[in-house]
């Protein structure tokens, strides 16, 4: 699970062009949106694409996205549970 979290951090930095941040600076329990990393709705779409492309996971219910995209921890847990 820790390996997946580190991989996710690196993928988010690359996918979202977060040039000023390193994976070490991202706290796994920190919120991805709002006060945490400060991501926005366009970033959420990029994360959805990342999940489909890298992990074969399709987010069927957009309402679940809020819980899934809460933090690196919640994202890693969701991927672990739904990975194909």
N, C-alpha and C positions, 0 to 999 in steps of 0.2 A: 504493500500500500504506500509506503514512504517513497519508493522508487516511482510509482505512478504519480504521486503528488509533485515530485521534482520534475518529472517529464511534463506534466500539465503546466507548471509554472513557466518552463522554457517555451512550450508551445504557445501559451498565451502571449508571452513577451514577443515572440516572433510574429504570430498571427495578427496581433493588435498593434504592432509597431511601437511597443513601449520601450523606446530606446534608452531612457534614463533609469531603467530599473533592472536589477539583476535578480535571478531566482532566489538568492539568499535574502533579499530585501522584502520578499512577499511572505507574510505570515499565513500559514495554511488555514487558520481559523478566522482571519480578517475578512470582512465583507468585500466582495468584488465590486459592488456598486455603492454609490453614495460616498460615505466618509472613508471607506477602505481604499481600494485601488482607484475609485472614482470612475468606473466604467459606465457607459450609457447604453441606450437601447440598440444602437448600431453595433456596439461591441457584443451585445447579447446575440445578435444575428450571426456574427462571426464565430462565436462559440458554438452555436448550433451547427454551423457548417463544419467546424472542427470535429465535433462529436460524430457527425455522419461520416466524414472523410477518414478520420484516423481510427475510429472505434466501431463503426458500423451501427451507431446508435441514432435512432430517429426519435426526436422528442415529439410525441404524438399530442400531448396536451400542453399548450403554451402556459396554462395556469400553473403547471408543475414547475415550469422554468424558474419561477421565483425561488422555490425551495432548492431546486437543483443547483442554481447559480449563486447560492448564498455565499459560498466560500470555496477554496480549493478542497477543503475536507469534504464538503457535501458533493462537489463535482466528482471527486475520486470515488466516493462511496456509490454514487449513482452509476458511474462507469463500471465499477467492479460488479455491481448487481446485474447490469443490463448488457454487458459486453457480449458480442456474438462470436 
